[in-house]
Amino acid sequence: MASFCSSRLISEATGRRFNVLDYGADGNGKIDATPAFQKAWGDFCQASEEMPTLEVPAGKTFLLKSVSFSGPCMSKNPHVLIEGTIVAPNSFDSWDGDDYEKWIGFTAVVGLIVDGGGRFDGRGEAWWKACSDNDSACSKRRQALHFNKCNGLRLSNLHHVNSQKGHISINACDDVEVSNLQILAPDESPNTDGIDISQSNHVNIHDSFIGTGDDCIAINGFSTSINVTGVKCGPGHGISIGSLGKDGAYETVEEVHVKSCAFKGTQNGVRIKTWESGSGYVRKITFEDITFVNSQNPIIIDQQYNPNGNRGGSGIKISDVTYRNVHGSSADEVAIALLCAGKAACTNIVMDNVKITSSNPGKQIRASCNNAMGTAISASPTVPCLSS
């Protein structure tokens, strides 16, 4: 498992400071501040001194429409200091263009630092309702904060609430540290993942609280060396690897270490999910020092994942998965589900000091197995497909 250094120490900035108020943003939360932010970014990104700072000041609210901030920038460590609140438009008609992927995007900004204690508010309520009404607007929801090819990213000390869709997306990034975030959305809000990771390496997420309507953290295809430590999750769908292999895709994930994380009232705890039509592999995964309180599926591998039914055999091989020092309570009868497909199966699954009880007094719980092989050093409930 790769090791990770601690967060870069951010001292008083020595470079120039670019305050969005000086570029025409009024901070009342009603007038579109997107042009002012873009002008400020243009000057900020061209500043060549050590750690220039783009300031979003405290006590102000800024309305932003869909916007992209692109690099490369001149400085090796540009600093975006968000102390105020950034809000999305609250009506469908207020969005410009056809970019339905993201609300705020950063692309190819190396060494980017984003922090400050401020707040992103996606105002997603109307969009969630559109999904429940099967409205076409549902398909136009945007992820709130998207980082693409931002190697050396440091994201910390921010609040993210009520995104239309996912809150934070990290794609094609290397050497990323995410810490001290609070991400919140109602448990019934659809697809409001906390953090999505894809095609990224050496990502360290720690000491954060995530409670949303979907995965707290989702680790997707072609991601390696991912550390998740000290994350509290709930509500939500837990910490997931996948889903992988949709529409027959070849995808891989390896070297994931989830440690000292807590799940409360989640639909799932630690989960691996692969589509039955896909190919590739998931390997060298460790879930360690994990606690559950009233989680519905504390431990689950679903190698035949398909929300639309029509299950078949998965071609994505799952191997070398260890659950160590895992304890807590399950809301459902099946506390451990290893649902592996005959086509690829799951191999070298290790349960080491796993103890899960029912959160319903007097109720019994059990494990369910299919085509899983490995060892149970100490597991309760007993996992019948693993040798003792």
N, C-alpha and C positions, 0 to 999 in steps of 0.2 A: 504494500500500500504506500502510495506516495505521501511524503510528509509535506506539511504546509507551514510557511512562516506566518507570524502574527501580522495583524494589519499594519500597513505603513503608518508611522506616526505623522499626524498632520499638525504641524506647528502653525504659528501665525504666517499667513501667506506673505511672501516677499515680493510677489509680482503685483501687477496692476489689478484693480478691482473694477469690474464692469457691472454696474447696477442697472437692472432692467428699467427702473424708474427713469433713469437718465436717457433712455431710448424711446420714451413715450408711453410706456405702460403706466396706467393710472392706479392699478391695484384695488379697484372697487369690485371686481368679480363680475361685472356686467358688460363691460366693453372688451371686445376681442383684443387680447394682448399679444397674439401670435406674431404680427409684424415686428413689434418691439423686441420680442425675444429673438427673432431671427436676425435682426440688425445687431443686437448685442452679441449673439453667438458669432457672427461674422468677424467682429473686431476681437473678441475674446480668443477665438480659435487661431487667429493670426498672431497673437502675442507670443513672443519667443522667449520671454524671461521665465525664470523658475516659478512654477505654480501661480499662474494668473487665476483669478477667481471671478466666475460669473455669479452675481448675487441676486437671489430672489428674496427680498427682505421680509423680516418678521412683521406681523401685524397687518399684512396686506393679503388680498385674494386676487388671483390672476386667472382670467378665463382664457384657456388655450383650446384652439381647434386642432385638428390633426396636423402634426408638425414633425419634420425630420431634422436632426442636427448631425451633420456629417463631418468627418475628418478626411484626411489626417490633419491634426492640429500641429502648430509649430512647437508648443511646449511638450516636454516629456510627461508632465503630470498635470494636465488641466483640471481645475477644481470647480465643480458646480455646487454652490452652497445654497441649499433650499431651506430657508427658515420660515417662509410664508406658506400659503396654501395655493395649490394649483387645482383648478376645477375644470371639468369637461362641460361642453354645452349640454343643456338639459332637455333639448328637443331634437327630434330626428332631422328637422329641416335646417338645423344650424351647422351641419357637417358639410364640408366642401370635398370635392374630388371623389375618386373611386378607390382610394386606398382603404380597404376594409380590414387590413391586418393589424394596424397599430394606431394608438392615439399619440404617443410621444415616442420617437425612435432616436437612438444614437447608433451611428454606423462608422466603423473604422476609426474610432478615437482611442488611441493607445494610451494606457496609463490613466484613464479617466477616473476621477474621484467624485462621487456624488454622495452628499450627506447634508447635515444641518438641522435635523429635528423637525423639518417641515412636513407637509401633508399633500398627498395626491388624492383627489376625490373624483372617481369616475362617473358618479351620478347614474348608476346603472339601472335604477328601479324600472324606468319606462321600457328599457330594452329587455329586462327579464320578463316583464308582462307580455311584451310582444312575442317572446318565445312560448309562453304558456298559451297565448292566443293563436299560435302557429302563423304569426305575421311574417311577411317577407323581410321586415326590418331585423328580425332575429339573426339572419345570415350576414348582416352588415355590422355586427358588433365588432369592436376593436379591443385588442389587448391594450392594457393601459401603458405599460412601460417596456420597451423592447430594446435590447442591446444586441447588436450584430457585429461580429468581428472586432470587439472591443477588448483586446488582450490587455491584461494587467488591470482589469476593472476592480474598483473598490466601491462597494455600495453599502451604506450603513446609516443607522440612526434616522430612519424615516418612517412615516405612517402612510399606509396605502389602504384606501377603503372603497368599497362598492364599485369595482370595475364592471364595465359592461360584460367583459369576458374574463380572460386571465389577467392577473395583476402584473406579473413580472415575467418576461421571457428573456432567456439568455441563450443565444444561438451563435455557434461558430466562434466561441471565445476560449482563450487559454489563460490560465493563471488569474482566477477570479476569487474574490473574497466578499462575502455577503454577511452582514452581522447586524444585530440589534434593530431588526425590523419588526413592525407590527402591521399585519395584513388582515383585514377584517371584511367580511361580507356575510349576509344571512345564510343559514344552512340551506335554504330553499332556492337560493340564487343559482341559475344553471351555468355550469362550465366556468365558474369563477376561480380557477386554479390560483394558488398562491404564487408559486415559482415553478416555471417550466424550463427545463434544461435540455438542449439538443445540440448534437455535434460539437460538444465542448469538452475540454480537458482541464484537469487540475482545478476543480471548483470546490471551494470551502464555504459551507453555509453553517452559521452557528449563532446560538444565543438569540433566538427570535421566537415570536409568537405568531402563529398562522391559524386563523379560523375562518373558513370560507364554505362555499357550496360545492366544492369539488376537491381534487387532490390538494393537499397542503403543499407538497412538492412532487413534481412528476419528472422523472429522469428518462429522457427519450433517446432515440437511436443515435449511435456513433458517439456516445459519451463515455469517457474513461476517467478514472481517478477522481471520484466524487466523494467528498466527505460531508456528512450532515451530522452536526453535534449540538446538543443542547437546544433542540427545537421542541416547542410545545404546540401540539396540533389538536384542534377541535373547536367547532364542528368541522366536518370535512370528510374526504374519502381516504385520508391517511397519506403516507409516503409511498409512492408507487414507482416501480420501474416499469415503464411502458405507459400506454400500450405500444407494442412493437409488432411489425409485420402486417399492418393493414394493407388490403388490396394486393397481397402477395409480395410485399416489399421485403428486401433483405436488410436486416438491421442488427446491430450489435451493441451491447453494453457490458462493461467489465470494470473491475476494481472500484466497487462502491462500498463505503463503510458508513453505516448509520449507527450512531452511538449516543447514549444518554438522552434519548428523546422520549417524550411522554404524549400519550394519546388519551383524550377524554371525550366520550360520546361520539366517536367517529364511526362512519359506516365501515371503514376498514382500518387496519392498523398498518402493518408492513406488508406490501403487496407486490407481486410480480405478475404482469398480465401480458400475454402474447396472443395475437390473432392466429387462428388455426391455419390460415392460408400462407402465412409468412415463412421466411427462412432467416437463418443467422444463429446468433447465440447470446446467452446471458451467463456470465461466469464470474467467479471470484467476488462474491457478494457476502457481506457480513452485517448482521443486525445484532447489536450488542448493548447490554444495559438499557433495555427497553421496558417501559411500564405502560399498562393499559388500564383505563377505568371505563367500564361499560361500553366497550367497543364491540361492534357487531361481528366483525371478522378479524380478530386480532392478527392471525398469521394466515396468509392465503397466497398460494401460487395458482394462477388460472392460466393454463397453457392452451385453453380453448376459448379465450375471451372473444365474445361477439355479442354486443347488446341486441343485435337484430336476429339472434337465433342462428339456425343452420350451422351447427357446430360440426367440425371435422377434425382431422389430425393436424396438430401444429408441427411445422418443420423447424421451429426455433428451439435449439437445444439449451437446456438450463442445467448448469452444473456448478458444484463448489459453492453452495449456499449454506452459511452457518448462522444459526440463531443461538446466541450465548447470553445467559443471564437475562432472560425475558420473563416478566411476571405481570400479573394483573387479572382483570376480570372481563369476561365475555358476556355480552347481552344475548347472544344466540347459543343454541345448543352445540353447534359445530364451532369450536374455538380454533382449531387448526385444520386447514383445508389444503391438501396438496393434490390439486386436480391436474395431473399431467397426462399428456396425450401419448397414445401408443406409438405414434410415428417417431417421436423424438425422446420422450420420457424425460425425467429429471433424475440426475445422478449426483452422488456425493452430497446429499442433503444431511446436514448435521444439526441435531438438537442437543444443546449442552446447557443444562440447568434451566429448563423451561418449565414454568409452573403457572397455569392459568386456571382460574376457578370461575364459577358462574356468578354473575352479578345479581341473579335472582335466588334468594335464599331457598335452599332445599332442592334446587334444580341440579341435574347432572349435565355435564358437558362431555364432548367426545371429539376425536379427530377423524377426519375423512381422508382416505388415500386412494390414488389411482396412478399406477405406473411411476411411483416415486421410489428411489433407492437411496440408502445411506445409513446413518447411525444415529441412534438416540442414546446419548450418555445418561441423561436424566431428563425425562419429559412427562409432564402430567397436564392433560390426559395422555394416556399411552398412544403412541403413533404406530399403528400395527404394521405399516409397510417398511419401517426402519428397524434395523437389527439393533439389539441392545448390547 
